[in-house]
């Protein structure tokens, strides 16, 4: 038998909610699977932000942040004039 820590039934429900959220399932669907009266309860109590979701959110918001280009465009001549 594997030497694993004890897992409560509640831990399994919590993990299921978190994994379903990470898999992109709507909170309403997760709420219905768990048998909750409202999706707000599910979101507030049972789900955690999985690292993958946090990473995806960071990448998505970074796409909206303007950045100053540090590289020269290929068609802009180098300072000092002609290289011939």
N, C-alpha and C positions, 0 to 999 in steps of 0.2 A: 504494500500500500504506500502511496506517495505521502511524503511528509509535508502536507499542505496545511495552511492555517484554516480554522473553521470559517465557514461562510454562512451568514444568515440568509433566510429567504428574502428579507428586505434588501440585502446587498445585491441579490440577483435582479430584483426589480429595478433598483437604481442603475445597475450596470446595463440592463436591457434598455432603459430609457436613454441613457447616454450614448450607447452604441447606435440606437435607431436614429437619434439626432445627428450623430456623426455620419451616418449613412444617407443623410439628406431627407429623412422622412418628416413630414409636417407634424408639428406639435399636436394637432388635433388627432391625427392617426395614432400617435404614441399614447395620448390620453385615453383614447377608446380601447386600445390594446390593454392598457393597465387598468381599465375600468373606473377611471376618475370621472367625477361629475363635470369638471371644467378643465379646459386645457391650461388655464392660468395656474391652477394648482399643480399640474404636472410640470410646467415650466419653472415655477417657483421652488418646488420641493424636490423633484426627482432628477432633474437633468443638470449636468455640469457641462461647462464648455470644454469639449475635448481639445487637446492640443492641435489636432489637425484642423479643427474649425477656427481656432485662434490664428493659426498660421495662414489659412486661406483668407481670413478677414484682413490680416496685415498685408498680404499680397494685393488684395482687391483695393484697399484704400491707397496703397502706394502707387497704384496706376493713376490715381487722380491728383497726386501731388506733383506739381511741376518741378522739373529739375533743370538746373543750368548745365548745359553741355560743357564738359571739360575737354572733349576731343575736337580737333579741327575737322571741318567738313572737307571731303576729299577734293573739292573743286576750288578751295581757297588757297592761294599761293602762300608759301612760307614767308615770313618777314625777311627783308634783305633783298627782295627782288628776284631776279632770274637765276636759276641754278645752272645755266649753260656754261 
